[in-house]
Amino acid sequence: MDDRVRLVSDSVEILKGAPSSNDVLRTIHSLSKNASIRLPSPESGQVISILLNKIVPEFYDALKQSKEFIQDILTILRSLTGIRGMLNVVSICTDIVRRQSNDPQARSKLQALVTVLGDVLSANILVILYSHFTSDAKSDLYWREVTAMLAGGKIVAVAAEAKAVINENDKPKSWWWTADGAKMSEFLGLALLRCSNREIGDAILGKFFIRALSSGYPNFFLNQLLNKQGFDFMKRISRFLDARETASFTKAVLRYLQTTYFDHEDTETVRVSHKVSAAATILIYLVPLDEENNLLQIVLQQQIGNQRLLRAVVAWIAFHGLQEQVFDDLMKTWSDKIVIHNVQITKQEVQTDVLGLLLPHLGSKYIRIVAQSKQYLTGVSNRLGAVSTHLRYTGMCLAVAVNQMDNSGIKLSFDDVPGFPAMYCEWAKLLQYKDAVIDEASIWEYLAPRPSEGAKKTCLISTIVRMPISSTKAGKQTSPPTELNIEIDSDDETDSEFEPYAIVDDESEDSDDDPTMRREKILPPVYIIDLIKYFHETDSNTALVKHKFALVDAAKIILRKATFGRELVAASKELGIILSGIKNNFDLENFERNKMNAMVALVVTVPEVIGPLYAESVTFGDYSMQERLTMLSSLALGALHLSGRESYEFDIDPQRLFASRLLPEGIHERFISAKDYPQDLSRLGLPQVDDAIKEIQVDALQESVTKATEAVSKEPNVLRISKRLQNERHRAANKISVPKNNLAKIAGKAFFFPLAAHWRYFTMSISRNEFGAIMAGHYIKTLAIILNASYPSATDTLDMSMELFSILSTIRRDVSDATIMESFLTAILVVIDVNEEDTIIKLFSKQLIEIKEYLDANWDGITDQRVHNMAAGVLIKITQLLETYQRRLVGEYLTMGS
């Protein structure tokens, strides 16, 4: 027998018996020197099995003071066989603990195993694993297994299950990061950064890079690499990607640049220009000039509407000398009448913005040729004839810009068109920018955050992911206690001018270092900045209380600050990100209810900021499915409240909105009287999304059901009045004022179009089963609720209806699921209900006929009875519409035929 095998067999026999601590130390040390056990073999499998099932559970805690023992254990387990075996054993132990929750031995074993798992991964793991197979013919297969195991999400899934069954959320552990996808993505980025000195070939690392990039948290992953230290590595890796991988890589880089550098409000023009130039230079180094993966086509496909990022893309185009070619190609699409009538409005808006940004990069002679070209003049004419008001106005903006830069001929003016001068004044800012690239050495200097931005970024990551481990007691400050002498007359409660704070019951224990120390009392937050600090609290002694206070009082503080200063507006994005990503690490009571209340309050008070933020985060943010659904629900419920509907309350007393002590009674009534406080914010009516959808369905189908009932019963026809007219007569007779619809002015800009802009990515996600039918259905329902709530005051109802019909055409193949089918039918009902019948027949007759044919063909495939009944109602409604205007449709058809 080979000496190596004999040594391993002898060591296994020793460990299988009843070894002493010294025997374990010597044997483990001997095995750690044997490189053969780190390769897949029966002998290494035996060693890994005995280590994980016996040695680690029984000896790890007892011998963890021995650094040599810990190092030897980790050396053996840092192999493909070791990590794979650990994942299998942890999964088995997790199932045992789940079935036997009261078994302390099983729980202790699981705790020891996941602790070792975290320690094994806390090293230069990629270099170590690759060194095992550098000269073997099977190294390619081996590396694919390593990539699948580390970057495929298996570790996070196993660790998350273990964390859930251990149920020690109030005591952070060193291995918790392995159960968090965001932290794991950061670790993978750092692991690749450690390989940047070429220990491993770039072609091999490229496969690992792409797999890790698609793990679900691309921003956290790129945050470790797209910096000064990792930029050279990124440049090398980008050269070894194929066409499909390059497209995925480009999309991820664009999203990272947008969310990291351009989504934040920055009014310093010079600083913004520096960021744009730096981003353009990054794109030049990382994105190749490839016709198959054209950068502009990717931008249009993703419908990236951030103008600062578009400026960087245009600078990339100008650097390669493609501005005239791109302008010509884009103008062909922009001028096409079919595109104007069928392509999504948000995508066309991006096209118009890119054309405007390209103008400063074009020469005067070329602009003169464009202004006189047939294609351009036809495009302007087609834009002026567009049904959508927004498309007409953006077309006029580009026409005026080209005319002004041409300087030959008659000056074009649309100043007499209502609302156009203000829109052009805003859009014309695009013509001011002619961004250029910079040298590589200046990139990170231009992108370096200011101190406040750097602090904000760090805080957001620590909140959205998990709480880091709290500091030990040895690191605590032991400053002398502060004595507060406050005299309270308990016999006279009625004349007191101040309201004392409530006593906190769940206070942390006194310090063991100084028994005489008096702990500072934790008070409820008063300002938005206090609220954010409470959410960021990581000290294990105060985090529970502060998180509880912050979550309970969040809605109160947001509503209170809505009318006091600009503190809420300034911190709204940061607070919105915190609320959307916060997790219930402390098992707080009513967590979901309080979180939803705070998010809806934020949507209602700062809709133009939070609406686009949540719309983008739902698709591109690093969030779980539940968190995405919560953001969609908050948008829908916030839109319903802004429209004037009320049925759900926050249970907030206007007299008690302030968490701080009250002013003396007379002064308090003078400055903060309940009658002066906006009642529409003190009592928010927010029906649940499903209830709102059912109400919309009933209202939309009621008239059709009545007609169908009369047709079946064959009763004589009676004069019917539409529900809309009935409501108007009822309000007039009872002198009921129509509630003000605050949503109408901002529905499209803040809610609907940002959501619709990201639908294309959503359709691709559905096909990959990442979001599923529940997510897609909720997405469509949210759009339907926003459109319905903005009626009848919104001026862009028709634009939103066209966009919604365009979205519905993309999911017709997926409506086999009852959830998607219900949302599909609901959206159709909303579009029909908020538009005049004449407009529907004129603009959407083709879509209605296609939907009718689809429902007729798939009638037997609808198994859910409720959805089946709803489909019948939609079919009846469409049939009635088509029959009413049948002669007109036939005439238009004959005219087309001639």
JOZIBEL-V536644 format. One line per field, one symbol per residue. psi: psi as a letter, one per 20 degrees, with the letter a starting at -180 (. if undefined). burial: + if it has 9 or more other C-alpha atoms within 8 Angstrom, else -. A space follows every 10 residues. Layout:
# JOZIBEL-V536644
psi->???
burial->???
This chain:
# JOZIBEL-V536644
psi->qphggggggg hghghhcmqr ghggggghhg hhioihijqo rhghhggggh ghiggghhig hhjiiohggg hgghggimrg gggghghggg gghghghhhm ijohghhhgg ggghghghhh ilamhggghh ihkhjqhjhg gghhggghgg jijggggghh gghhhhllhi nqrhjhhijp hghhhgghgh ghhijikkhq qhhghhgggh ghhjiimhgh ghhihmahhj hgghgggiij qagghhgggg gggghggghh hiiqpoiogg gghggggggh hghhhhoqnp hhmpghhggh gilojohhhh ghghhgghhj kjgggggggh hgghiphggh ihqqhhhhhg ggggghhhgi iqqhgghhgg hjqhgghggg ghghjqhphg hgghghghgh ggghigkpap pppkhippig ggghhghihh iipmqrrrqh highghipqr ghhggggghg ghghdrprpq qrhhjqqlqq qppoopppni inhhjpiqoq qqppgmqrqq phhnhippqp ppqqqhrhhg gghghipiph higggghggg ghighggghg ihjoajgggh jggghggghh iqqmijlqqk ghghgggggg hgghhmhigh ghghhhhhgi rmqrgghghg gghhgghggg ghijppipqi lpphikhpir qqrqgghghg hlqhhipohi hhoponqqgh hhghgggggh igghggghgh hgikqqqrpq pqhghggghg hghjlpqpqp nihghjgggh fghhghhjhg hghhhghjkh hrhgggghgh hgggggghhi qjipikgggh gghghhghhi jhijjhphgh gghghghggg ghhiqqhghg hhhjhghggg gghghghkgi iohpgghghg hggggggggg ghhhkggggg ghghghh.
burial->----++-++- ++-++---+- --+++-+++- ++----++++ --++++++++ +++-+++-++ +-++----++ -+++-+++++ +++++++-++ +-++-++--- +----+++++ ++++++++++ +--+++++++ -++-----+- -++--+++++ ++++++++++ +++-++---- -+--++++++ ++++++++++ +++-++---+ -+--++++++ +++-+-++++ +++++++--+ +-++++++-+ +---+++-++ +++++++++- ++-------- -+++++++++ ++++-++--- --+++--+++ -++--+-+++ +++++++++- -++--++--+ ++-+++--++ --++++++++ ++++++++++ ++----++-- +---++++++ -+++-+-++- ++++++++++ ++++-+---- ---------+ +-++---+-+ +-+-+-++-- -+++-++--- ---+-+--++ -+++++---- ---------- ---------- ---------- ---------- ------+--- ---+++-+-+ ++-+++++-+ -+++++++++ +-++++++++ ++----++-- ++++++++++ +--------- +--+++++++ ++++++++++ +++++++++- -++---++++ ++++++++++ ++++++-++- -+----+++- ++-----++- --+---+--- -++++++-+- -++--++--+ +-+++--+-+ ---------- -----+---+ +--------- ++++++++++ ++++++++++ +++-++---- +-++++++++ ++++++++++ +--+-+++++ +-++++++-- +---++-+++ ++++++++++ ++-++---++ +--++--+-- -+--+----- -+----++-+ +-+++++++- ++--+----- --------
